[in-house]
Amino acid sequence: MAQASSTLNSGTHESVPVAVVQPRAFPFDPDGAVAEVGRLTRQAAEGGARLVLFPEAFVGGYPWGLRFGTSVGARTEAGKDLFLRYWQAAIPLPGPESEALGAIARENDVFLAVGVIERLPGQGSTLYCTLCTFGPDGRLLAIHRKLKPTAAERLIWGEGDGSTLPVVETELGRVGGLICWENYMPLARMALYGKGVEIYLAPTADARDRWQATLRHIAVEGRCFVLGCNQYVTRDRYPNDLPVGEELDDWPAEMCRGGSVIYGPDGRCLAGPLHGEPGILHTDLELSEIARQKFEFDAVGHYARPDVFRLEVDEEAHPAVRYSGGAGHHRAD
């Protein structure tokens, strides 16, 4: 599992063909989601893409509409049963599903970034909302665990730390990103700008119009290409035998309309936004445009004031318990 920058090639292509995939959802169905990644990645590669992005929590599922039987101060047994089923739909890294995703990247000769729900090996663990990036050789190059789950997401996901904030140097350019509302965190964005991100991945579950303003702002602020990616979700995609499935009854048939999009470093919309249907957005990123736009503004270069402002990022892993010896021995930090 790579957690820092990983160098494949010091050169870059001036024109980079990319694809943003807006798939139908496969909640609670990791095998179906991985198969769909394979089908749609092949379709994107046949259209010329060298980098392919899938949405937040695509493998494992973003559980729109579910409360897992919770209220302040209480949890139900049926809600715990639902969480167990959700936990079972999450995937370990590495594991058979990630090996299958790597094989998809290798077979299609693409860099592949996929949002997954991650669980650690063993009988039980906290879940993480994670972005995986695979190289065209099939290797898992990097993972990023969402630093701060939003609102009710905190019921089901833990928090990542600074050890998974990679910007991967590839033959296509420097690739990194943040997940959904992490992109509202100014210091998290600055951490990526400081690592020289050129192709900024922003998988999300937010389909609101105001989200487009956020992605466009990041493109202009970071003078980078921004790939926004969401799912198209209808209620009939959920299994009909979920515990506390009645929590979905108040939601409309169309639960998430998508909104996938690609912006250039001058804020221009290059493709999308795509609403109301699944699909794939294609465009070519002209990387020389980054230098043209940084002539005007470079947040970590000539427009920075390091004499006034400094950002320190702790990139160490911080597990709550570090095991140090034989059975029964541990150290709590």
C-alpha positions in Angstrom: 0.0 0.0 0.0 1.7 3.2 -1.2 0.9 6.2 1.0 3.3 8.9 -0.3 4.4 10.0 -3.7 5.3 7.2 -6.1 7.4 8.0 -9.1 6.9 6.1 -12.3 8.3 8.4 -14.9 9.8 11.9 -14.7 8.3 12.9 -18.0 4.8 14.0 -18.8 2.5 13.9 -21.8 1.4 17.3 -23.0 -2.0 16.0 -23.9 -3.6 13.6 -21.5 -6.9 11.8 -22.5 -9.0 11.2 -19.4 -12.4 9.8 -18.6 -14.8 10.4 -15.7 -17.3 7.6 -15.2 -20.8 8.3 -13.8 -22.1 4.8 -13.2 -25.3 3.4 -11.8 -25.0 2.5 -8.2 -24.3 -1.0 -6.8 -25.1 -0.6 -3.1 -24.2 -3.6 -0.9 -22.9 -5.4 -4.0 -19.1 -5.1 -4.3 -18.8 -7.9 -6.9 -21.3 -6.2 -9.1 -19.5 -2.9 -8.7 -16.1 -4.4 -9.5 -17.6 -6.0 -12.6 -19.1 -2.7 -13.6 -15.7 -1.0 -13.2 -14.3 -3.6 -15.6 -17.0 -3.0 -18.2 -16.9 0.8 -18.1 -13.1 1.0 -17.8 -12.9 -1.0 -21.0 -15.4 1.3 -22.7 -13.4 4.4 -21.5 -10.1 2.9 -22.7 -11.6 2.1 -26.1 -12.5 5.8 -26.2 -8.8 6.6 -25.8 -8.6 7.4 -22.0 -5.3 6.9 -20.2 -6.7 7.9 -16.8 -10.2 6.8 -15.6 -12.0 8.0 -12.5 -14.9 6.4 -10.6 -17.0 8.0 -7.8 -16.7 8.1 -4.1 -17.7 4.9 -2.4 -18.6 3.1 -5.6 -17.3 -0.3 -4.5 -19.1 -1.0 -1.2 -21.7 1.7 -1.7 -22.6 5.2 -0.6 -25.7 4.5 1.5 -27.9 7.4 0.5 -31.1 7.6 2.7 -30.1 5.1 5.4 -29.8 6.0 9.1 -28.7 2.5 10.3 -31.4 2.6 13.0 -29.8 5.4 14.9 -31.1 8.4 16.8 -29.2 10.5 19.4 -28.6 8.3 22.3 -29.9 5.0 20.8 -29.1 2.3 18.2 -31.4 -0.5 17.2 -30.5 -4.2 16.8 -31.9 -4.0 13.2 -29.6 -1.1 12.6 -26.6 -3.1 13.7 -27.7 -5.9 11.4 -27.7 -3.4 8.5 -24.3 -2.1 9.5 -23.0 -5.7 9.5 -24.3 -6.1 6.0 -22.6 -2.9 5.0 -19.4 -3.9 6.6 -19.5 -7.2 4.7 -19.8 -5.2 1.5 -16.6 -3.3 2.2 -13.2 -4.5 0.9 -9.8 -5.0 2.4 -6.7 -3.4 0.8 -5.0 -5.4 -0.5 -7.5 -8.1 -1.1 -9.3 -10.0 -3.9 -11.4 -7.0 -5.0 -8.4 -4.7 -5.2 -6.5 -7.4 -7.1 -9.3 -7.5 -9.6 -9.3 -3.7 -9.9 -5.5 -3.8 -10.5 -6.1 -6.4 -13.2 -8.7 -4.1 -14.8 -6.1 -1.2 -14.9 -3.5 -3.5 -16.4 -5.7 -5.1 -19.0 -6.8 -1.7 -20.2 -3.4 0.0 -19.9 -4.8 2.9 -17.8 -4.3 4.7 -14.5 -7.5 3.8 -12.6 -8.9 5.7 -9.6 -11.8 4.1 -7.7 -13.7 5.1 -4.6 -14.2 2.2 -2.2 -15.4 1.4 1.3 -12.3 -0.1 3.0 -12.2 -2.4 6.0 -9.1 -3.7 7.7 -8.3 -7.4 7.8 -9.9 -9.4 10.6 -13.3 -10.1 12.1 -14.3 -6.4 12.6 -12.8 -3.0 12.1 -13.7 0.6 11.5 -14.7 1.4 7.9 -13.0 4.1 5.8 -14.1 6.0 2.7 -11.0 5.5 0.5 -9.8 6.5 -3.0 -7.5 3.9 -4.6 -5.2 4.6 -7.5 -3.8 1.8 -9.6 -1.2 2.0 -12.3 -1.3 0.5 -15.8 0.9 -2.3 -14.5 -1.9 -3.2 -12.0 0.0 -2.0 -8.9 -1.9 -0.2 -6.1 0.0 3.0 -6.2 -1.7 5.0 -3.5 -4.7 5.2 -1.2 -6.3 8.2 0.4 -8.7 7.8 3.3 -11.2 10.6 3.8 -10.0 12.8 6.6 -13.4 13.9 7.9 -16.7 12.1 7.2 -19.6 14.6 6.8 -22.7 14.6 9.1 -24.3 11.1 9.3 -21.3 9.6 7.4 -19.6 9.7 10.9 -22.0 6.9 12.0 -20.4 4.5 9.6 -16.9 5.7 8.6 -13.8 6.5 10.6 -11.3 9.4 9.9 -8.2 9.0 7.9 -4.9 10.7 8.9 -2.1 12.6 7.1 -0.3 9.3 6.1 -2.7 9.0 3.1 -2.4 12.3 1.3 -0.5 11.2 -1.8 0.2 13.0 -5.0 1.5 10.4 -7.4 4.0 11.4 -10.0 3.1 9.5 -13.2 4.0 9.7 -16.9 0.7 11.6 -17.3 1.4 14.2 -14.7 1.1 14.6 -10.9 -2.2 13.0 -9.8 -3.9 13.4 -6.4 -7.2 14.4 -4.9 -9.6 14.7 -2.0 -13.0 13.1 -1.5 -16.3 15.1 -1.4 -16.5 17.7 1.3 -12.8 17.4 2.2 -12.5 19.7 -0.8 -14.1 22.4 1.5 -11.0 22.1 3.8 -8.6 24.9 2.7 -5.6 23.4 4.4 -6.2 20.0 2.8 -6.3 21.6 -0.6 -3.1 23.5 0.1 -1.3 20.3 1.1 -2.0 18.9 -2.4 -1.1 22.2 -4.1 2.2 22.1 -2.2 2.9 18.6 -3.7 2.4 20.0 -7.2 -0.9 18.3 -8.1 -1.7 18.8 -11.8 -4.7 16.4 -12.2 -6.9 16.8 -9.2 -9.4 14.0 -8.6 -12.6 15.0 -6.7 -15.0 12.0 -6.4 -18.1 12.9 -4.5 -21.7 12.1 -3.5 -22.8 15.8 -3.8 -25.1 16.4 -6.8 -26.1 20.0 -5.8 -25.5 22.9 -8.2 -23.3 24.7 -5.6 -20.9 21.8 -5.8 -20.0 22.9 -9.3 -18.9 26.3 -7.9 -16.5 24.4 -5.5 -14.9 22.4 -8.2 -14.5 25.4 -10.5 -12.9 27.4 -7.6 -10.4 24.6 -6.9 -9.4 24.6 -10.6 -8.7 28.3 -10.5 -7.2 28.4 -7.0 -4.9 25.4 -7.7 -4.4 26.2 -11.4 -4.9 22.5 -12.0 -7.3 20.2 -13.9 -10.2 19.1 -11.7 -12.1 15.9 -12.4 -15.4 15.7 -10.5 -17.1 12.3 -10.4 -20.5 11.2 -8.9 -22.9 8.2 -9.2 -26.3 8.1 -10.7 -28.5 6.5 -8.1 -32.1 5.4 -8.1 -33.8 3.8 -5.1 -34.6 0.6 -7.0 -30.8 -0.2 -7.0 -31.0 -1.2 -3.3 -31.6 -4.8 -2.2 -35.2 -5.2 -1.2 -34.4 -7.2 2.0 -32.3 -4.7 3.9 -32.9 -4.4 7.7 -34.6 -1.0 8.4 -35.0 -0.7 4.6 -38.1 1.4 5.4 -35.7 4.3 6.0 -35.6 4.7 2.3 -39.3 5.3 1.9 -39.1 9.1 2.3 -36.6 9.4 -0.5 -37.5 10.1 -4.2 -37.0 7.5 -6.9 -33.9 9.4 -8.2 -31.7 9.7 -5.1 -28.6 11.2 -6.8 -28.7 12.8 -10.2 -24.9 12.8 -10.7 -23.2 16.0 -11.8 -19.8 14.6 -13.0 -17.7 17.3 -14.7 -14.2 18.3 -15.8 -12.7 21.8 -15.3 -9.5 23.3 -16.7 -7.0 25.4 -14.7 -8.6 28.6 -16.0 -12.0 27.6 -14.7 -13.5 26.6 -18.0 -15.8 23.6 -18.1 -14.2 21.0 -20.4 -16.9 18.3 -20.1 -20.3 18.0 -18.4 -21.8 18.4 -16.0 -23.7 15.2 -16.6 -27.1 15.0 -14.8 -30.0 12.5 -14.8 -28.3 9.5 -16.4 -25.2 7.3 -16.2 -22.5 8.0 -18.7 -18.8 8.7 -19.4 -17.2 12.1 -19.9 -14.1 12.3 -22.1 -11.7 15.1 -22.7 -8.0 15.8 -23.4 -6.0 17.7 -20.7 -3.5 20.1 -22.3 -0.9 20.2 -19.5 0.9 23.2 -20.9 -2.2 25.2 -19.9 -1.1 24.9 -16.3 2.0 27.0 -16.9 0.0 29.5 -18.8 -2.4 30.0 -16.0 0.2 30.0 -13.2 1.7 33.0 -14.9 -1.3 34.8 -13.3 -1.5 33.0 -10.0 0.4 30.3 -8.2 -0.9 29.6 -4.7 2.4 27.9 -3.6 4.7 29.9 -5.8 4.9 33.6 -6.7 1.5 34.3 -5.0 2.6 32.6 -1.7 3.8 34.5 1.3 5.8 31.9 3.3 7.2 34.7 5.5 3.7 35.3 6.7 1.9 32.0 6.3 3.2 28.4 6.8 1.4 25.1 6.7 2.7 22.1 8.5 1.2 18.7 7.6 1.7 15.6 9.8 2.1 12.7 7.4 2.7 10.1 10.1 0.2 7.3 10.6 -1.6 7.6 14.0 -3.3 4.4 15.0 -4.9 4.6 18.4 -3.2 1.4 19.6 0.3 0.2 18.5 0.9 -3.5 19.0 4.5 -4.1 20.2 5.2 -7.7 21.1 3.5 -11.0 21.8 -0.1 -11.7 22.5 -1.6 -9.5 25.1 1.0 -6.8 24.9 0.1 -3.4 23.4 0.9 0.2 23.9 -1.9 2.8 23.8 -0.8 6.2 22.5 
